[in-house]
Amino acid sequence: MHRENRLLRWAPRVLGLGMALFLSVFALDAFGEGGLLRNVAGFLIHLIPSFIVLAVLIAAWRRALVGATGFIALALIYVVMTWGRFPLSVYLVIAGPLALTGVLFLASWYEEHQSA
């Protein structure tokens, strides 16, 4: 496998994992006042976006086209659900990497089918 092919294969997977980790950082704000059970429950609820990203990533691991449609759909869903509530920079920070991951999965899928 050529170096470019390996990079194109692994880049969306690593970026998807990084995005799940990035979103997980926001779950840390669930800890604060209240008991341990309440804090853990809040933490798990705040981790739901990360779990969704991980679910799409797992589904896409061997099927790049699933990753392309899944990550682009996640980006669009986020923008549609939160439109008008945040400045443009927030949309770029959250939806941008999701869309980029989807585009990279699409490029990976295209490259796989060109070389086959």
C-alpha positions as CSV (number, residue, x, y, z in Angstrom):
1,M,0.0,0.0,0.0
2,H,1.4,3.4,-0.9
3,R,2.1,6.0,1.7
4,E,-0.7,8.3,0.3
5,N,-3.2,5.5,0.4
6,R,-2.4,4.7,4.0
7,L,-2.7,8.3,5.0
8,L,-6.0,8.6,3.2
9,R,-7.2,5.4,4.9
10,W,-6.2,6.4,8.4
11,A,-6.7,10.2,8.5
12,P,-10.6,10.1,8.8
13,R,-10.4,7.3,11.4
14,V,-7.9,9.2,13.6
15,L,-9.8,12.5,13.1
16,G,-13.1,10.8,14.1
17,L,-11.5,9.4,17.2
18,G,-10.0,12.8,18.0
19,M,-13.4,14.4,17.5
20,A,-15.0,11.9,20.0
21,L,-12.3,12.8,22.5
22,F,-12.7,16.5,21.9
23,L,-16.5,16.3,22.5
24,S,-15.8,14.2,25.7
25,V,-14.0,17.2,27.2
26,F,-17.2,19.1,27.3
27,A,-18.8,16.4,29.4
28,L,-16.5,17.3,32.3
29,D,-18.7,20.3,33.1
30,A,-21.2,17.9,34.6
31,F,-19.1,17.6,37.7
32,G,-19.9,20.1,40.4
33,E,-22.5,20.5,43.2
34,G,-24.5,17.5,44.1
35,G,-23.8,13.9,45.0
36,L,-21.7,11.4,43.2
37,L,-24.6,9.6,41.6
38,R,-26.0,12.8,40.2
39,N,-22.6,13.9,38.9
40,V,-21.9,10.5,37.2
41,A,-25.4,10.5,35.7
42,G,-24.9,14.0,34.3
43,F,-21.4,13.0,33.0
44,L,-22.9,10.0,31.1
45,I,-25.6,12.2,29.6
46,H,-23.0,14.7,28.5
47,L,-21.1,11.9,26.8
48,I,-23.9,11.0,24.5
49,P,-22.6,13.1,21.6
50,S,-19.2,11.3,21.9
51,F,-20.9,7.9,22.0
52,I,-22.8,8.8,18.8
53,V,-19.6,9.9,17.1
54,L,-17.9,6.6,18.2
55,A,-20.9,4.6,16.9
56,V,-20.6,6.2,13.5
57,L,-16.9,5.6,13.6
58,I,-17.3,1.9,14.5
59,A,-19.8,1.5,11.7
60,A,-17.5,3.2,9.2
61,W,-14.3,1.5,10.2
62,R,-14.4,-1.0,7.3
63,R,-17.0,0.8,5.2
64,A,-15.8,4.2,4.2
65,L,-19.0,5.2,2.5
66,V,-20.9,4.7,5.7
67,G,-18.4,7.0,7.4
68,A,-18.8,9.6,4.7
69,T,-22.6,9.7,4.9
70,G,-22.6,9.4,8.7
71,F,-20.1,12.1,9.6
72,I,-21.6,14.6,7.0
73,A,-25.0,13.8,8.4
74,L,-23.8,14.5,12.0
75,A,-22.4,17.8,10.9
76,L,-25.6,18.8,9.2
77,I,-27.8,17.6,12.1
78,Y,-25.7,19.6,14.6
79,V,-26.0,22.8,12.5
80,V,-29.8,22.4,11.9
81,M,-30.5,21.6,15.6
82,T,-28.5,24.5,16.9
83,W,-28.8,27.1,14.2
84,G,-29.0,30.7,15.5
85,R,-27.9,29.9,19.1
86,F,-24.2,30.3,18.7
87,P,-21.7,32.4,16.8
88,L,-20.3,31.0,13.5
89,S,-17.1,30.0,15.2
90,V,-18.9,27.4,17.3
91,Y,-20.4,25.8,14.2
92,L,-16.9,25.7,12.6
93,V,-15.3,24.1,15.6
94,I,-18.0,21.4,16.0
95,A,-19.5,20.8,12.6
96,G,-16.3,21.6,10.6
97,P,-14.2,18.6,11.8
98,L,-17.3,16.3,11.5
99,A,-17.8,17.4,7.9
100,L,-14.0,17.1,7.2
101,T,-14.0,13.6,8.6
102,G,-16.9,12.8,6.2
103,V,-15.1,14.2,3.2
104,L,-12.0,12.3,4.1
105,F,-14.0,9.1,4.4
106,L,-15.5,9.8,1.0
107,A,-12.0,10.4,-0.5
108,S,-10.9,7.1,1.1
109,W,-13.8,5.3,-0.3
110,Y,-13.1,6.8,-3.8
111,E,-9.4,5.8,-3.6
112,E,-10.3,2.2,-2.6
113,H,-12.6,1.9,-5.5
114,Q,-10.2,3.5,-8.0
115,S,-7.4,1.0,-7.1
116,A,-9.7,-2.0,-7.1
